Amino acid sequence: MFLALTYYFMWNAIHGKNGLEVQAQQRQQLQMTREQENATDQQLRTWQTKVAALSGQSIEPDMLDEEARAVLNLANPHDLVIELPSPKSPK
């Protein structure tokens, strides 16, 4: 009877609802969530820097020009554009 009770409690300690396996999965999920949080924080800092450069009393002309070109996919009429030949694929 003692062995049966011991087996029951040991099995639940490992495989049960709050067992070691579940805790390991929760730790892994927590680690993934923290990594996502760090990536999101980095992205937030990047956007805050861009917004700070574009807002306020003085807008940096270079930053504004760079963003406008990137969004519109355009070049300045005074820019020199050189088309390079595509690299030949080896046969």
MOPAC internal coordinates of N, CA, C and O (Angstrom, degrees):
PM7 1SCF
backbone

  N    0.0000 0     0.00 0     0.00 0    0    0    0
  C    1.4487 1     0.00 0     0.00 0    1    0    0
  C    1.5476 1   109.86 1     0.00 0    2    1    0
  O    1.2310 1   121.35 1   138.51 1    3    2    1
  N    1.3541 1   115.02 1   -41.49 1    3    2    1
  C    1.4645 1   119.73 1   179.19 1    5    3    2
  C    1.5238 1   110.90 1   -61.93 1    6    5    3
  O    1.2310 1   120.07 1   137.96 1    7    6    5
  N    1.3307 1   117.47 1   -42.04 1    7    6    5
  C    1.4632 1   121.40 1   179.58 1    9    7    6
  C    1.5230 1   111.47 1   -65.31 1   10    9    7
  O    1.2310 1   120.30 1   142.28 1   11   10    9
  N    1.3126 1   117.02 1   -37.72 1   11   10    9
  C    1.4631 1   120.67 1   178.85 1   13   11   10
  C    1.5233 1   110.52 1   -64.83 1   14   13   11
  O    1.2310 1   119.91 1   136.02 1   15   14   13
  N    1.3300 1   117.77 1   -43.98 1   15   14   13
  C    1.4614 1   121.49 1   178.25 1   17   15   14
  C    1.5351 1   110.63 1   -65.51 1   18   17   15
  O    1.2310 1   120.82 1   138.92 1   19   18   17
  N    1.3145 1   116.03 1   -41.08 1   19   18   17
  C    1.4573 1   119.90 1   178.92 1   21   19   18
  C    1.5259 1   110.46 1   -62.40 1   22   21   19
  O    1.2310 1   120.47 1   134.71 1   23   22   21
  N    1.3385 1   116.71 1   -45.29 1   23   22   21
  C    1.4633 1   121.31 1   178.57 1   25   23   22
  C    1.5279 1   110.74 1   -60.27 1   26   25   23
  O    1.2310 1   120.55 1   135.48 1   27   26   25
  N    1.3300 1   116.55 1   -44.52 1   27   26   25
  C    1.4598 1   121.41 1  -179.20 1   29   27   26
  C    1.5245 1   110.98 1   -58.89 1   30   29   27
  O    1.2310 1   120.36 1   130.70 1   31   30   29
  N    1.3376 1   116.92 1   -49.30 1   31   30   29
  C    1.4605 1   120.30 1  -178.11 1   33   31   30
  C    1.5283 1   112.17 1   -69.05 1   34   33   31
  O    1.2310 1   119.98 1   143.27 1   35   34   33
  N    1.3192 1   117.65 1   -36.73 1   35   34   33
  C    1.4623 1   120.57 1   177.86 1   37   35   34
  C    1.5330 1   110.77 1   -66.95 1   38   37   35
  O    1.2310 1   120.46 1   138.19 1   39   38   37
  N    1.3321 1   116.73 1   -41.81 1   39   38   37
  C    1.4705 1   120.04 1   178.83 1   41   39   38
  C    1.5209 1   109.91 1   -61.45 1   42   41   39
  O    1.2310 1   120.10 1   135.15 1   43   42   41
  N    1.3350 1   117.41 1   -44.85 1   43   42   41
  C    1.4660 1   121.01 1   179.38 1   45   43   42
  C    1.5249 1   111.79 1   -67.25 1   46   45   43
  O    1.2310 1   120.06 1   147.94 1   47   46   45
  N    1.3263 1   117.49 1   -32.06 1   47   46   45
  C    1.4674 1   119.68 1   178.47 1   49   47   46
  C    1.5227 1   111.01 1   -66.84 1   50   49   47
  O    1.2310 1   120.27 1   151.04 1   51   50   49
  N    1.3100 1   117.08 1   -28.96 1   51   50   49
  C    1.4639 1   120.51 1  -179.12 1   53   51   50
  C    1.5175 1   111.85 1   -94.95 1   54   53   51
  O    1.2310 1   119.85 1   130.85 1   55   54   53
  N    1.3307 1   117.89 1   -49.15 1   55   54   53
  C    1.4621 1   122.62 1  -171.67 1   57   55   54
  C    1.5237 1   114.05 1  -105.08 1   58   57   55
  O    1.2310 1   119.25 1   174.12 1   59   58   57
  N    1.2872 1   119.04 1    -5.88 1   59   58   57
  C    1.4646 1   122.09 1  -173.27 1   61   59   58
  C    1.5125 1   113.94 1   -71.51 1   62   61   59
  O    1.2310 1   121.47 1     4.64 1   63   62   61
  N    1.3346 1   114.80 1  -175.36 1   63   62   61
  C    1.4561 1   122.24 1  -176.08 1   65   63   62
  C    1.5407 1   111.91 1   -59.65 1   66   65   63
  O    1.2310 1   120.08 1   144.31 1   67   66   65
  N    1.2989 1   117.46 1   -35.69 1   67   66   65
  C    1.4673 1   122.22 1   178.45 1   69   67   66
  C    1.5257 1   111.01 1  -117.14 1   70   69   67
  O    1.2310 1   120.38 1  -150.47 1   71   70   69
  N    1.3167 1   116.87 1    29.53 1   71   70   69
  C    1.4595 1   121.61 1  -174.97 1   73   71   70
  C    1.5220 1   113.22 1   -78.84 1   74   73   71
  O    1.2310 1   121.52 1     1.83 1   75   74   73
  N    1.3167 1   114.70 1  -178.17 1   75   74   73
  C    1.4584 1   121.68 1  -176.92 1   77   75   74
  C    1.5272 1   112.71 1   -63.96 1   78   77   75
  O    1.2310 1   120.05 1   142.84 1   79   78   77
  N    1.3202 1   117.50 1   -37.16 1   79   78   77
  C    1.4682 1   120.40 1   179.10 1   81   79   78
  C    1.5240 1   111.15 1   -63.88 1   82   81   79
  O    1.2310 1   120.41 1   137.31 1   83   82   81
  N    1.3105 1   116.82 1   -42.69 1   83   82   81
  C    1.4603 1   121.19 1  -179.89 1   85   83   82
  C    1.5337 1   109.73 1   -66.62 1   86   85   83
  O    1.2310 1   120.55 1   139.97 1   87   86   85
  N    1.3206 1   116.55 1   -40.03 1   87   86   85
  C    1.4628 1   119.45 1   178.58 1   89   87   86
  C    1.5268 1   111.33 1   -63.59 1   90   89   87
  O    1.2310 1   119.88 1   141.70 1   91   90   89
  N    1.3147 1   117.84 1   -38.30 1   91   90   89
  C    1.4679 1   120.95 1   177.85 1   93   91   90
  C    1.5314 1   110.39 1   -64.44 1   94   93   91
  O    1.2310 1   120.35 1   138.63 1   95   94   93
  N    1.3260 1   116.93 1   -41.37 1   95   94   93
  C    1.4620 1   120.27 1   177.62 1   97   95   94
  C    1.5225 1   110.82 1   -64.51 1   98   97   95
  O    1.2310 1   120.68 1   139.60 1   99   98   97
  N    1.3249 1   116.30 1   -40.40 1   99   98   97
  C    1.4653 1   119.89 1   178.99 1  101   99   98
  C    1.5263 1   111.32 1   -65.50 1  102  101   99
  O    1.2310 1   119.90 1   141.24 1  103  102  101
  N    1.3340 1   117.80 1   -38.76 1  103  102  101
  C    1.4621 1   120.98 1   177.35 1  105  103  102
  C    1.5346 1   110.32 1   -63.50 1  106  105  103
  O    1.2310 1   120.51 1   138.80 1  107  106  105
  N    1.3334 1   116.64 1   -41.20 1  107  106  105
  C    1.4624 1   120.71 1   179.03 1  109  107  106
  C    1.5295 1   110.57 1   -64.75 1  110  109  107
  O    1.2310 1   120.70 1   137.05 1  111  110  109
  N    1.3118 1   116.26 1   -42.95 1  111  110  109
  C    1.4607 1   120.38 1   178.45 1  113  111  110
  C    1.5284 1   110.84 1   -64.80 1  114  113  111
  O    1.2310 1   120.09 1   141.08 1  115  114  113
  N    1.3208 1   117.43 1   -38.92 1  115  114  113
  C    1.4589 1   121.30 1   177.41 1  117  115  114
  C    1.5219 1   110.70 1   -63.01 1  118  117  115
  O    1.2310 1   120.06 1   138.02 1  119  118  117
  N    1.3213 1   117.50 1   -41.98 1  119  118  117
  C    1.4650 1   121.69 1   178.71 1  121  119  118
  C    1.5254 1   110.70 1   -62.77 1  122  121  119
  O    1.2310 1   119.98 1   136.13 1  123  122  121
  N    1.3319 1   117.65 1   -43.87 1  123  122  121
  C    1.4668 1   121.24 1   178.48 1  125  123  122
  C    1.5286 1   110.37 1   -63.20 1  126  125  123
  O    1.2310 1   120.23 1   139.31 1  127  126  125
  N    1.3230 1   117.17 1   -40.69 1  127  126  125
  C    1.4590 1   121.28 1   179.76 1  129  127  126
  C    1.5235 1   110.76 1   -65.45 1  130  129  127
  O    1.2310 1   120.03 1   141.01 1  131  130  129
  N    1.3289 1   117.54 1   -38.99 1  131  130  129
  C    1.4651 1   120.41 1   177.70 1  133  131  130
  C    1.5226 1   111.11 1   -66.16 1  134  133  131
  O    1.2310 1   120.08 1   142.05 1  135  134  133
  N    1.3306 1   117.45 1   -37.95 1  135  134  133
  C    1.4643 1   120.59 1   177.18 1  137  135  134
  C    1.5248 1   110.62 1   -64.23 1  138  137  135
  O    1.2310 1   120.54 1   138.86 1  139  138  137
  N    1.3347 1   116.57 1   -41.14 1  139  138  137
  C    1.4669 1   120.02 1   177.16 1  141  139  138
  C    1.5280 1   110.66 1   -64.20 1  142  141  139
  O    1.2310 1   120.64 1   140.64 1  143  142  141
  N    1.3344 1   116.39 1   -39.36 1  143  142  141
  C    1.4555 1   120.34 1   178.41 1  145  143  142
  C    1.5311 1   110.85 1   -62.92 1  146  145  143
  O    1.2310 1   120.16 1   137.06 1  147  146  145
  N    1.3205 1   117.30 1   -42.94 1  147  146  145
  C    1.4589 1   120.80 1   179.15 1  149  147  146
  C    1.5273 1   111.13 1   -63.61 1  150  149  147
  O    1.2310 1   120.43 1   138.73 1  151  150  149
  N    1.3319 1   116.77 1   -41.27 1  151  150  149
  C    1.4637 1   120.15 1   178.30 1  153  151  150
  C    1.5309 1   110.55 1   -64.84 1  154  153  151
  O    1.2310 1   120.45 1   139.22 1  155  154  153
  N    1.3214 1   116.75 1   -40.78 1  155  154  153
  C    1.4571 1   120.98 1   179.31 1  157  155  154
  C    1.5233 1   110.80 1   -66.60 1  158  157  155
  O    1.2310 1   120.30 1   140.20 1  159  158  157
  N    1.3286 1   117.03 1   -39.80 1  159  158  157
  C    1.4636 1   120.08 1   177.43 1  161  159  158
  C    1.5218 1   111.32 1   -63.06 1  162  161  159
  O    1.2310 1   120.44 1   139.66 1  163  162  161
  N    1.3229 1   116.77 1   -40.34 1  163  162  161
  C    1.4672 1   120.80 1   178.26 1  165  163  162
  C    1.5284 1   110.53 1   -63.56 1  166  165  163
  O    1.2310 1   120.78 1   137.29 1  167  166  165
  N    1.3260 1   116.12 1   -42.71 1  167  166  165
  C    1.4593 1   120.64 1   178.53 1  169  167  166
  C    1.5348 1   110.17 1   -64.49 1  170  169  167
  O    1.2310 1   120.46 1   140.36 1  171  170  169
  N    1.3170 1   116.72 1   -39.64 1  171  170  169
  C    1.4676 1   120.98 1   178.14 1  173  171  170
  C    1.5217 1   110.69 1   -62.38 1  174  173  171
  O    1.2310 1   119.95 1   135.46 1  175  174  173
  N    1.3342 1   117.71 1   -44.54 1  175  174  173
  C    1.4598 1   120.59 1   178.84 1  177  175  174
  C    1.5337 1   111.19 1   -62.70 1  178  177  175
  O    1.2310 1   120.55 1   141.55 1  179  178  177
  N    1.3364 1   116.55 1   -38.45 1  179  178  177
  C    1.4615 1   120.10 1   178.21 1  181  179  178
  C    1.5199 1   110.52 1   -62.17 1  182  181  179
  O    1.2310 1   120.40 1   133.04 1  183  182  181
  N    1.3251 1   116.84 1   -46.96 1  183  182  181
  C    1.4636 1   119.96 1  -179.71 1  185  183  182
  C    1.5190 1   111.51 1   -66.94 1  186  185  183
  O    1.2310 1   120.03 1   142.54 1  187  186  185
  N    1.3435 1   117.54 1   -37.46 1  187  186  185
  C    1.4610 1   119.72 1   178.13 1  189  187  186
  C    1.5273 1   110.83 1   -62.31 1  190  189  187
  O    1.2310 1   120.61 1   141.13 1  191  190  189
  N    1.3264 1   116.45 1   -38.87 1  191  190  189
  C    1.4647 1   120.27 1   177.90 1  193  191  190
  C    1.5190 1   110.58 1   -64.46 1  194  193  191
  O    1.2310 1   120.18 1   135.99 1  195  194  193
  N    1.3317 1   117.25 1   -44.01 1  195  194  193
  C    1.4692 1   120.47 1   179.27 1  197  195  194
  C    1.5197 1   111.32 1   -64.52 1  198  197  195
  O    1.2310 1   120.27 1   137.11 1  199  198  197
  N    1.3206 1   117.09 1   -42.89 1  199  198  197
  C    1.4662 1   120.43 1  -179.60 1  201  199  198
  C    1.5207 1   110.43 1   -65.84 1  202  201  199
  O    1.2310 1   120.49 1   139.97 1  203  202  201
  N    1.3267 1   116.66 1   -40.03 1  203  202  201
  C    1.4661 1   119.78 1   178.84 1  205  203  202
  C    1.5217 1   110.81 1   -62.87 1  206  205  203
  O    1.2310 1   120.17 1   143.68 1  207  206  205
  N    1.3233 1   117.29 1   -36.32 1  207  206  205
  C    1.4643 1   120.26 1   179.77 1  209  207  206
  C    1.5207 1   111.58 1   -72.07 1  210  209  207
  O    1.2310 1   120.02 1   152.53 1  211  210  209
  N    1.3328 1   117.57 1   -27.47 1  211  210  209
  C    1.4657 1   120.68 1  -177.55 1  213  211  210
  C    1.5225 1   113.65 1   -94.66 1  214  213  211
  O    1.2310 1   119.58 1   169.79 1  215  214  213
  N    1.3219 1   118.40 1   -10.21 1  215  214  213
  C    1.4546 1   120.02 1  -176.47 1  217  215  214
  C    1.5277 1   110.04 1  -112.45 1  218  217  215
  O    1.2310 1   121.28 1    -5.10 1  219  218  217
  N    1.2978 1   115.15 1   174.90 1  219  218  217
  C    1.4573 1   120.08 1   177.75 1  221  219  218
  C    1.5207 1   111.59 1    98.21 1  222  221  219
  O    1.2310 1   121.30 1    12.96 1  223  222  221
  N    1.3146 1   115.12 1  -167.04 1  223  222  221
  C    1.4603 1   121.01 1  -177.08 1  225  223  222
  C    1.5303 1   112.22 1   -68.61 1  226  225  223
  O    1.2310 1   121.05 1   137.36 1  227  226  225
  N    1.3141 1   115.59 1   -42.64 1  227  226  225
  C    1.4668 1   118.28 1  -176.76 1  229  227  226
  C    1.5217 1   109.99 1  -118.51 1  230  229  227
  O    1.2310 1   121.05 1   -59.83 1  231  230  229
  N    1.2868 1   115.59 1   120.17 1  231  230  229
  C    1.4553 1   121.32 1   175.91 1  233  231  230
  C    1.5148 1   107.42 1   -90.59 1  234  233  231
  O    1.2310 1   120.70 1   -50.21 1  235  234  233
  N    1.3037 1   116.28 1   129.79 1  235  234  233
  C    1.4542 1   119.58 1   178.59 1  237  235  234
  C    1.5310 1   108.55 1   -69.67 1  238  237  235
  O    1.2310 1   119.67 1   -61.95 1  239  238  237
  N    1.3135 1   118.23 1   118.05 1  239  238  237
  C    1.4728 1   121.05 1  -176.27 1  241  239  238
  C    1.5304 1   112.75 1   -60.65 1  242  241  239
  O    1.2310 1   120.38 1   142.28 1  243  242  241
  N    1.3155 1   116.87 1   -37.72 1  243  242  241
  C    1.4645 1   119.12 1  -179.85 1  245  243  242
  C    1.5239 1   111.55 1   -65.08 1  246  245  243
  O    1.2310 1   120.96 1   138.62 1  247  246  245
  N    1.3399 1   115.77 1   -41.38 1  247  246  245
  C    1.4628 1   120.17 1  -179.73 1  249  247  246
  C    1.5266 1   110.41 1   -66.10 1  250  249  247
  O    1.2310 1   120.56 1   137.20 1  251  250  249
  N    1.3286 1   116.53 1   -42.80 1  251  250  249
  C    1.4590 1   121.23 1   178.44 1  253  251  250
  C    1.5196 1   110.81 1   -63.14 1  254  253  251
  O    1.2310 1   120.31 1   135.11 1  255  254  253
  N    1.3228 1   117.00 1   -44.89 1  255  254  253
  C    1.4613 1   121.99 1   179.11 1  257  255  254
  C    1.5301 1   110.95 1   -62.55 1  258  257  255
  O    1.2310 1   120.55 1   136.93 1  259  258  257
  N    1.3168 1   116.55 1   -43.07 1  259  258  257
  C    1.4688 1   120.61 1   179.67 1  261  259  258
  C    1.5257 1   111.45 1   -62.42 1  262  261  259
  O    1.2310 1   120.19 1   134.29 1  263  262  261
  N    1.3221 1   117.23 1   -45.71 1  263  262  261
  C    1.4664 1   120.87 1   179.76 1  265  263  262
  C    1.5265 1   111.22 1   -65.44 1  266  265  263
  O    1.2310 1   120.10 1   138.42 1  267  266  265
  N    1.3303 1   117.41 1   -41.58 1  267  266  265
  C    1.4626 1   120.71 1  -179.59 1  269  267  266
  C    1.5236 1   110.70 1   -63.39 1  270  269  267
  O    1.2310 1   120.46 1   137.40 1  271  270  269
  N    1.3250 1   116.72 1   -42.60 1  271  270  269
  C    1.4740 1   119.81 1   178.86 1  273  271  270
  C    1.5179 1   111.46 1   -65.72 1  274  273  271
  O    1.2310 1   120.59 1   140.14 1  275  274  273
  N    1.3153 1   116.48 1   -39.86 1  275  274  273
  C    1.4684 1   119.79 1  -179.51 1  277  275  274
  C    1.5276 1   110.98 1   -66.55 1  278  277  275
  O    1.2310 1   120.53 1   137.59 1  279  278  277
  N    1.3303 1   116.59 1   -42.41 1  279  278  277
  C    1.4673 1   120.18 1  -178.54 1  281  279  278
  C    1.5198 1   111.43 1   -70.53 1  282  281  279
  O    1.2310 1   120.39 1   136.23 1  283  282  281
  N    1.3273 1   116.86 1   -43.77 1  283  282  281
  C    1.4605 1   121.08 1  -176.15 1  285  283  282
  C    1.5241 1   113.73 1   -87.13 1  286  285  283
  O    1.2310 1   120.53 1   167.69 1  287  286  285
  N    1.3218 1   116.60 1   -12.31 1  287  286  285
  C    1.4613 1   122.39 1  -178.65 1  289  287  286
  C    1.5315 1   110.48 1    56.55 1  290  289  287
  O    1.2310 1   121.31 1  -131.57 1  291  290  289
  N    1.3400 1   115.10 1    48.43 1  291  290  289
  C    1.4604 1   121.67 1  -178.74 1  293  291  290
  C    1.5207 1   110.23 1  -123.45 1  294  293  291
  O    1.2310 1   120.95 1   -15.96 1  295  294  293
  N    1.3167 1   115.79 1   164.04 1  295  294  293
  C    1.4595 1   122.17 1   175.09 1  297  295  294
  C    1.5228 1   108.61 1  -120.27 1  298  297  295
  O    1.2310 1   120.96 1   -21.19 1  299  298  297
  N    1.2991 1   115.76 1   158.81 1  299  298  297
  C    1.4557 1   121.88 1   176.85 1  301  299  298
  C    1.5309 1   108.12 1   -72.02 1  302  301  299
  O    1.2310 1   119.39 1   -40.77 1  303  302  301
  N    1.3323 1   118.76 1   139.23 1  303  302  301
  C    1.4743 1   120.06 1   179.12 1  305  303  302
  C    1.5271 1   113.11 1   -58.80 1  306  305  303
  O    1.2310 1   119.66 1   155.69 1  307  306  305
  N    1.3180 1   118.25 1   -24.31 1  307  306  305
  C    1.4581 1   121.76 1  -179.21 1  309  307  306
  C    1.5287 1   112.44 1   -89.29 1  310  309  307
  O    1.2310 1   120.00 1   177.09 1  311  310  309
  N    1.3220 1   117.61 1    -2.91 1  311  310  309
  C    1.4703 1   120.67 1   178.53 1  313  311  310
  C    1.5168 1   110.08 1   -74.74 1  314  313  311
  O    1.2310 1   120.96 1   -33.46 1  315  314  313
  N    1.2883 1   115.77 1   146.54 1  315  314  313
  C    1.4524 1   122.12 1   176.04 1  317  315  314
  C    1.5302 1   107.78 1   -93.95 1  318  317  315
  O    1.2310 1   120.41 1   -60.68 1  319  318  317
  N    1.3183 1   116.81 1   119.32 1  319  318  317
  C    1.4561 1   121.91 1  -177.83 1  321  319  318
  C    1.5160 1   108.12 1  -110.24 1  322  321  319
  O    1.2310 1   120.57 1   -55.73 1  323  322  321
  N    1.3073 1   116.51 1   124.27 1  323  322  321
  C    1.4553 1   122.10 1   179.59 1  325  323  322
  C    1.5258 1   108.09 1  -116.35 1  326  325  323
  O    1.2310 1   121.20 1   -59.92 1  327  326  325
  N    1.3182 1   115.30 1   120.08 1  327  326  325
  C    1.4574 1   119.46 1   177.79 1  329  327  326
  C    1.5187 1   108.98 1   -86.91 1  330  329  327
  O    1.2310 1   121.00 1   -54.36 1  331  330  329
  N    1.3060 1   115.68 1   125.64 1  331  330  329
  C    1.4554 1   120.97 1   179.90 1  333  331  330
  C    1.5308 1   109.01 1   -96.36 1  334  333  331
  O    1.2310 1   120.53 1   -34.80 1  335  334  333
  N    1.3212 1   116.59 1   145.20 1  335  334  333
  C    1.4606 1   117.89 1   177.24 1  337  335  334
  C    1.5260 1   109.82 1   -67.71 1  338  337  335
  O    1.2310 1   121.48 1   -32.12 1  339  338  337
  N    1.3181 1   114.78 1   147.88 1  339  338  337
  C    1.4575 1   117.98 1   179.92 1  341  339  338
  C    1.5060 1   109.07 1   -71.50 1  342  341  339
  O    1.2310 1   120.11 1   -34.64 1  343  342  341
  N    1.3434 1   117.39 1   145.36 1  343  342  341
  C    1.4618 1   118.96 1  -178.51 1  345  343  342
  C    1.5350 1   110.40 1   -66.13 1  346  345  343
  O    1.2310 1   121.66 1   -40.24 1  347  346  345
  N    1.3211 1   114.44 1   139.76 1  347  346  345
  C    1.4592 1   118.53 1  -179.45 1  349  347  346
  C    1.5195 1   109.30 1   -78.42 1  350  349  347
  O    1.2310 1   121.17 1   -43.56 1  351  350  349
  N    1.3091 1   115.38 1   136.44 1  351  350  349
  C    1.4600 1   119.04 1   179.47 1  353  351  350
  C    1.5192 1   109.32 1   -81.33 1  354  353  351
  O    1.2310 1   120.52 1   -42.72 1  355  354  353
  N    1.3571 1   116.62 1   137.28 1  355  354  353
  C    1.4704 1   118.89 1  -179.73 1  357  355  354
  C    1.5225 1   110.28 1   -70.17 1  358  357  355
  O    1.2310 1   121.37 1   -36.73 1  359  358  357
  N    1.3237 1   114.99 1   143.27 1  359  358  357
  C    1.4691 1   119.17 1  -178.46 1  361  359  358
  C    1.4938 1   110.26 1  -106.31 1  362  361  359
  O    1.2310 1   120.10 1   180.00 1  363  362  361

